[in-house]
Structure formats: structure tokens, C-alpha cells
Amino acid sequence: MKIINIMLLKVHGGIGQVYIDYCEMLIGLGHEVYAVCHSNSIWVEKTQDLQSRNPKLKILEVSSKGGIFALFTMLKIAFLCKKIRPNAIIIHNYINMCLWATRWSKAPKIGVSHMYKYKHVNRLDGFIALTSEIHEEVVRLGVNSAKLAIIPNAIGLDSAKPKFSQHSPAVIGAIGRLAHEKGFHVLIKSLGILKKRNIPFKCLIGGDGPQKDELLQLAKENNLSDCLEFLGEVVDNRNFYNKVDIFALPSLSETFGLTILEAAKCRKPIIASRMGGPKEILTDYKNTLFFEPGDVEMLAEKLILLFENKELCEKLVSNCYRLVSEKYSYSIVGAELEGFIKNLAYGTRIS
């Protein structure tokens, strides 16, 4: 099949990584993939790197996704559709603009639920819900369930899995967009509790975003200057996870939580908010430790528990790695994605 995979995000984030994962999975299954991405972004570099390892991947760079230049982006995408006549078109973001750009193509247009936003679902021919929670929400909106599929995010696993290890003092890691819904303020307040109790630790926070200045001030107020480091935008995620011992996901809202798969791949014990994607993916005390969203003291207590219990850490990472390899690997998720696309492309189109 010829598949166009469109992702116009400019900044670093999970949406871009899923776009890369889709490219890699579909190419691995033998499909002809045309990747459309912003020319002035980290994602064009990552797409080019993927192309160097998979020459069959084709790339269309667009100069802009907004303002008057959006017209040029739309024309480029429309020309690509006319030229190659794709069997399917995957749209990760900017759905309205991309639907206009591809409106003359007969190929099914497929959206992905990266956020809790469903404004254009009825205009799509197919929609990928990352979790059953999202699937149920979309069905309640009246969308035909035949147009929907529950397909989680995926991760490529290495042939050799790393061993669990821990520094002294333990290093906590968190990564993501520095925005309120990601809950970094919750983590910092929890670190303040550890600091007051004279519990030794280090913490690395990777990412950038609108809440950065507020978080820096909060860290200062909690006297964390000697044990908390803001890394800024992280390009090499593997290097980040190699530096940490415990991964914290303090989000207040999370459709899936791709960082869960990344941390599990690198064999890091995970502490996560009991909500959204994490609640559906993970099981408390089996492959993670949960805390209630926004509960600063509960997060602090769970961190202390992992500091003091290496056996529990090893159990969590072993079970979580097994979970990811059995349910979220490229081979497993790629087959589900391919099946859904083929059904939409060659089956009876659902209106």
C-alpha cells in the first residue's frame, strides 16, 4: 500500500514520536510510506535519519503549517496526493487543514487521538483511539464504532535488554512538555517534602513549555537548587533514561503516556498518576506504583518506598518490560495498525 503519514508539529513531543513510530512500523511491513513533516523542526531530522536506514521512505517537507503559508502547505500535500494516489492517509494533527488539503483524494483519512479533542472525528473515515476510554468517549458522541479502532502507541525494542541499576543517591527522572496538565508542579512539591525530611536524591526534568518559569520559581521556593536540574529540550531520550533510576509521570491529564513505554524499555521503575492512559496500561504494585493525581504527599511516599526497596523495583521493571514486549512492540501494534488501514482502504467505507 501507499500510505501518506502527516505530522506538522514543530516542537518536540509525543505526537511527533508516534508519527516516527508509524513510519517505522509501516515500512517494516513492506508498505510505501510518504512522510509529511515541518521542514524547520527536529522531526524532519528524525525522519531523515529513519530514511537513511530505510531508503524506501519518502519525505515531503512543508515550510509552514499556519498563517498565509498554510496555503502552500495544503497545495504541497494536495499535489502529493494527486501524484501518488495513496491507499490511505494518516493525519496526526491540524486535522481541519489536512482534510482540506486531501479532500480530492479518495483514500480514507485516518485520525489519531493524541489529545482529548474530537471536533473533526465525524469528518474522518477512520479514527484510532489509543485507549478503550477514548474509544468509549467517541462512541458516546455518536460516531459509528465501525470507523474506530483501539490501537495503542508502540515502541521499538532492542535485541538486548538493559539491566536494572540504581545510583546513590537515587536519581528521579521526568520528561515532557512543561505545561500544567503534565503535573510537574506536583512532582516538585513532592521533592520539597523529601528535602525537608533530609532524604537524599537527585532529580532531572527534561522538556520545555509555558510553565517553565513558574516551575523554576517553585523549585527555588522548595530549596531544590542542589538536587533538581532542568535539562531543557531532550533530543536523545535514551541518554536521558540512562541517567535516571526512577521514572515519574505526574500528569493530571494523559491520553496514553508514551514515556511509560520508553521507561519500561530502559528498565526503569515507574511511578504514575492513576488516570487516563497510565491507568489502562499499568497495574498497581505489579508493574508500577500509582498515586492519585495531584496528591503531593502520596507521590513522596511512593518515591521513598522505591528508594528503600530494591526488590520491589526489580519486580516492577521486570513485569513492565514483559508487558511492553507482549502488547506494545512494533510487531504487535504494527500488525493491528496495518489491519485497520487495510480494512478502511479495501473494505466497505463506513459513513
C-alpha positions as CSV (number, residue, x, y, z in Angstrom):
1,M,0.0,0.0,0.0
2,K,1.0,3.6,-0.5
3,I,0.4,5.5,2.8
4,I,0.8,9.2,3.5
5,N,1.7,9.9,7.1
6,I,1.2,13.6,8.0
7,M,2.5,15.3,11.2
8,L,3.0,19.0,11.2
9,L,4.2,19.5,14.8
10,K,7.3,21.7,15.1
11,V,8.3,21.2,18.7
12,H,9.4,18.0,20.5
13,G,6.6,15.9,21.9
14,G,4.9,12.5,21.9
15,I,2.8,13.2,18.7
16,G,6.0,13.5,16.7
17,Q,7.4,10.3,18.1
18,V,4.2,8.4,17.3
19,Y,4.5,9.7,13.7
20,I,8.0,8.3,13.5
21,D,6.9,5.0,15.0
22,Y,4.1,4.8,12.4
23,C,6.6,5.4,9.6
24,E,8.9,2.7,11.0
25,M,6.2,0.1,11.6
26,L,4.6,0.5,8.2
27,I,7.9,0.5,6.3
28,G,8.8,-2.7,8.2
29,L,5.7,-4.3,7.0
30,G,6.7,-3.5,3.4
31,H,4.4,-0.5,2.6
32,E,5.4,2.6,0.6
33,V,5.3,5.4,3.1
34,Y,5.4,9.1,2.3
35,A,6.2,11.2,5.5
36,V,5.0,14.8,5.6
37,C,6.6,17.0,8.3
38,H,7.6,20.5,9.1
39,S,10.9,21.4,7.4
40,N,12.2,23.5,10.3
41,S,11.8,21.0,13.1
42,I,13.5,18.2,15.0
43,W,11.1,15.8,13.2
44,V,12.5,16.4,9.8
45,E,15.9,15.4,11.1
46,K,14.5,12.3,12.7
47,T,12.6,11.4,9.5
48,Q,15.8,11.8,7.5
49,D,17.6,9.6,10.0
50,L,14.9,7.0,9.5
51,Q,15.2,7.4,5.7
52,S,19.0,6.7,5.9
53,R,18.2,3.3,7.4
54,N,15.1,2.7,5.3
55,P,15.6,4.2,1.8
56,K,12.1,3.3,0.7
57,L,10.7,6.1,3.0
58,K,9.8,9.2,1.0
59,I,9.8,12.7,2.7
60,L,7.8,15.8,1.9
61,E,8.9,18.8,3.8
62,V,6.4,21.7,4.2
63,S,7.6,25.2,5.1
64,S,4.9,26.1,7.5
65,K,1.6,24.9,9.0
66,G,0.0,28.2,9.9
67,G,-0.9,31.7,8.7
68,I,-0.8,32.6,5.0
69,F,1.9,29.9,4.4
70,A,-0.7,27.2,5.3
71,L,-2.0,27.6,1.7
72,F,1.4,26.4,0.4
73,T,1.4,23.5,2.8
74,M,-2.0,22.5,1.7
75,L,-1.1,22.7,-2.0
76,K,2.0,20.6,-1.5
77,I,0.0,17.9,0.3
78,A,-2.7,18.0,-2.4
79,F,-0.1,17.7,-5.2
80,L,1.4,14.7,-3.4
81,C,-2.0,13.0,-3.2
82,K,-2.6,13.6,-6.9
83,K,0.8,12.3,-7.8
84,I,1.0,9.1,-5.9
85,R,-2.8,8.2,-5.4
86,P,-2.4,6.8,-1.8
87,N,-4.3,4.0,-0.4
88,A,-4.6,5.7,3.0
89,I,-3.8,9.0,4.6
90,I,-2.9,9.2,8.3
91,I,-3.4,12.7,9.9
92,H,-1.8,13.2,13.3
93,N,-2.6,16.9,13.9
94,Y,-4.0,20.0,12.2
95,I,-6.9,17.8,11.1
96,N,-9.0,20.5,9.6
97,M,-6.3,21.9,7.4
98,C,-5.1,18.4,6.3
99,L,-8.7,17.3,5.5
100,W,-9.0,20.3,3.2
101,A,-5.6,19.5,1.6
102,T,-6.6,15.9,0.9
103,R,-10.3,16.4,0.1
104,W,-9.9,15.4,-3.5
105,S,-8.2,12.1,-2.7
106,K,-10.5,9.0,-2.4
107,A,-8.1,7.4,0.1
108,P,-9.5,7.0,3.6
109,K,-8.4,9.7,6.0
110,I,-7.5,8.4,9.4
111,G,-7.0,10.5,12.6
112,V,-5.2,9.6,15.8
113,S,-6.4,10.5,19.3
114,H,-3.3,12.2,20.7
115,M,-5.4,14.6,22.7
116,Y,-8.9,14.6,24.2
117,K,-10.2,16.5,21.2
118,Y,-12.8,15.0,18.9
119,K,-14.0,18.0,16.9
120,H,-13.4,16.6,13.4
121,V,-13.9,12.9,14.1
122,N,-17.1,12.7,12.0
123,R,-15.3,14.1,9.0
124,L,-12.7,11.3,9.1
125,D,-13.1,7.9,7.5
126,G,-11.3,6.2,10.4
127,F,-10.2,7.1,13.9
128,I,-7.5,5.5,16.1
129,A,-8.3,5.6,19.8
130,L,-5.2,5.0,21.9
131,T,-7.2,3.5,24.8
132,S,-10.7,2.0,25.4
133,E,-11.5,5.1,27.5
134,I,-11.1,7.3,24.4
135,H,-13.0,4.8,22.3
136,E,-16.0,4.9,24.6
137,E,-15.9,8.7,24.7
138,V,-16.0,8.8,20.9
139,V,-18.8,6.2,20.6
140,R,-20.9,8.3,23.1
141,L,-20.5,11.2,20.7
142,G,-22.4,9.2,18.1
143,V,-19.5,8.1,15.9
144,N,-20.0,4.7,14.2
145,S,-17.9,2.2,16.0
146,A,-17.0,0.5,12.7
147,K,-14.9,3.6,11.9
148,L,-12.9,3.2,15.1
149,A,-10.1,1.0,16.4
150,I,-8.3,0.8,19.7
151,I,-4.6,0.8,18.7
152,P,-2.1,1.8,21.4
153,N,1.2,3.6,20.9
154,A,4.2,1.4,20.3
155,I,7.9,1.2,20.9
156,G,10.8,-0.5,19.1
157,L,12.6,-2.9,21.5
158,D,16.3,-3.6,21.3
159,S,17.5,-7.2,21.0
160,A,19.5,-6.9,24.2
161,K,17.5,-5.5,27.2
162,P,19.4,-3.4,29.8
163,K,19.7,-4.4,33.4
164,F,18.1,-2.5,36.2
165,S,20.6,-0.5,38.3
166,Q,20.4,2.4,40.8
167,H,22.7,5.3,41.7
168,S,23.4,6.6,45.2
169,P,21.5,8.8,45.9
170,A,18.7,7.7,43.6
171,V,18.0,9.8,40.5
172,I,14.4,10.6,39.7
173,G,13.5,11.5,36.1
174,A,10.5,13.1,34.5
175,I,10.2,14.3,30.9
176,G,7.5,16.1,28.9
177,R,6.1,19.5,27.9
178,L,6.3,21.9,30.8
179,A,2.6,22.6,31.0
180,H,0.1,22.5,33.9
181,E,-1.6,19.3,32.7
182,K,1.7,17.4,32.9
183,G,1.8,17.9,36.6
184,F,5.5,18.8,37.1
185,H,4.5,21.2,39.8
186,V,3.1,18.2,41.7
187,L,6.4,16.4,41.4
188,I,8.4,19.4,42.6
189,K,6.2,19.9,45.7
190,S,6.8,16.2,46.4
191,L,10.5,16.7,46.1
192,G,10.2,19.5,48.6
193,I,8.8,17.0,51.1
194,L,11.7,14.7,50.6
195,K,14.1,17.7,51.0
196,K,12.5,18.6,54.3
197,R,12.9,15.1,55.6
198,N,16.6,15.1,54.6
199,I,16.1,12.2,52.2
200,P,19.0,12.3,49.7
201,F,18.0,12.2,46.0
202,K,18.6,13.9,42.6
203,C,16.0,14.8,40.0
204,L,16.3,15.5,36.3
205,I,13.4,17.2,34.5
206,G,13.5,17.2,30.7
207,G,11.4,19.4,28.4
208,D,10.3,22.9,27.8
209,G,7.0,24.8,27.8
210,P,4.9,27.6,29.1
211,Q,5.1,26.7,32.7
212,K,8.9,26.7,32.8
213,D,9.4,30.0,34.7
214,E,6.7,29.0,37.2
215,L,8.4,25.6,37.8
216,L,11.8,27.2,38.3
217,Q,10.4,29.6,40.9
218,L,8.6,26.6,42.6
219,A,11.9,24.7,42.8
220,K,13.6,27.7,44.3
221,E,10.8,28.1,46.9
222,N,11.3,24.4,47.9
223,N,15.1,24.8,48.2
224,L,15.9,22.3,45.5
225,S,18.7,24.1,43.7
226,D,21.3,21.5,44.7
227,C,19.2,18.4,43.8
228,L,17.0,19.3,40.9
229,E,18.2,20.1,37.3
230,F,16.1,21.3,34.4
231,L,17.6,19.9,31.2
232,G,15.6,21.8,28.7
233,E,14.5,20.1,25.5
234,V,15.8,16.5,25.4
235,V,16.8,15.2,21.9
236,D,18.3,11.9,23.0
237,N,15.7,10.2,25.1
238,R,17.9,7.1,25.6
239,N,20.6,9.1,27.1
240,F,18.1,10.7,29.5
241,Y,16.8,7.4,30.7
242,N,20.3,6.1,31.2
243,K,20.9,8.8,33.7
244,V,17.9,8.1,35.9
245,D,16.9,5.3,38.3
246,I,13.1,6.0,38.8
247,F,10.7,7.5,36.3
248,A,7.9,9.7,37.5
249,L,4.8,10.5,35.4
250,P,2.9,13.1,37.5
251,S,0.4,14.1,34.8
252,L,-3.1,15.5,35.6
253,S,-4.2,14.5,32.1
254,E,-2.7,12.0,29.8
255,T,-4.3,10.3,26.8
256,F,-1.7,7.5,26.7
257,G,1.7,8.2,28.1
258,L,4.3,7.2,25.6
259,T,7.0,7.8,28.2
260,I,5.7,4.8,30.0
261,L,6.9,2.6,27.1
262,E,10.2,4.4,26.9
263,A,10.9,4.0,30.7
264,A,9.9,0.3,30.5
265,K,12.2,-0.3,27.6
266,C,15.1,1.1,29.6
267,R,14.0,-0.9,32.6
268,K,13.2,2.0,35.0
269,P,10.6,1.5,37.8
270,I,7.6,3.8,37.1
271,I,5.5,5.9,39.5
272,A,2.5,7.3,37.7
273,S,-0.8,9.2,38.2
274,R,-3.8,6.9,38.4
275,M,-5.6,8.4,35.4
276,G,-6.1,8.2,31.6
277,G,-3.7,6.1,29.7
278,P,-1.5,5.1,32.6
279,K,-4.5,3.6,34.5
280,E,-5.4,1.5,31.5
281,I,-1.8,0.4,30.7
282,L,-0.4,-0.4,34.1
283,T,-1.4,-2.3,37.3
284,D,-0.6,-1.0,40.8
285,Y,2.2,-2.9,42.6
286,K,2.6,-5.3,39.6
287,N,4.4,-3.1,37.1
288,T,4.0,0.4,38.6
289,L,3.3,2.3,41.7
290,F,0.2,4.6,41.4
291,F,-0.6,7.8,43.2
292,E,-3.7,9.8,43.0
293,P,-3.5,12.7,40.5
294,G,-2.2,15.9,42.3
295,D,-1.6,14.1,45.6
296,V,1.8,15.5,46.6
297,E,2.3,13.6,49.8
298,M,1.3,10.2,48.2
299,L,3.8,10.7,45.4
300,A,6.5,11.5,48.0
301,E,5.7,8.3,50.0
302,K,5.8,6.2,46.8
303,L,9.2,7.6,45.9
304,I,10.5,6.8,49.3
305,L,9.2,3.2,49.0
306,L,11.2,2.7,45.8
307,F,14.3,4.3,47.4
308,E,14.2,1.7,50.2
309,N,13.1,-1.4,48.3
310,K,15.3,-2.6,45.5
311,E,13.5,-5.9,45.3
312,L,10.2,-4.1,44.6
313,C,12.0,-2.0,41.9
314,E,13.3,-5.1,40.2
315,K,9.8,-6.7,40.3
316,L,8.2,-3.7,38.7
317,V,10.7,-3.3,35.9
318,S,10.7,-7.0,35.0
319,N,6.9,-7.1,34.8
320,C,6.6,-3.8,33.0
321,Y,9.2,-4.8,30.4
322,R,7.3,-8.1,29.8
323,L,4.1,-6.2,29.4
324,V,5.6,-3.8,26.8
325,S,7.2,-6.6,24.8
326,E,3.9,-8.6,24.8
327,K,1.5,-5.8,24.0
328,Y,3.2,-2.6,22.7
329,S,6.1,-3.7,20.5
330,Y,6.3,-2.6,16.9
331,S,5.5,-6.1,15.6
332,I,2.3,-6.4,17.7
333,V,1.0,-2.8,17.2
334,G,2.2,-2.7,13.6
335,A,0.0,-5.7,12.7
336,E,-3.0,-4.0,14.3
337,L,-2.4,-0.7,12.5
338,E,-1.9,-2.5,9.2
339,G,-5.1,-4.5,9.6
340,F,-7.2,-1.4,10.4
341,I,-5.8,0.6,7.4
342,K,-6.4,-2.3,5.0
343,N,-10.0,-2.7,6.2
344,L,-10.6,1.0,5.5
345,A,-8.7,1.0,2.2
346,Y,-10.2,-2.2,0.7
347,G,-13.3,-2.9,2.7
348,T,-16.6,-1.1,2.6
349,R,-16.2,2.6,3.6
350,I,-18.3,3.5,6.6
351,S,-20.2,6.8,6.5
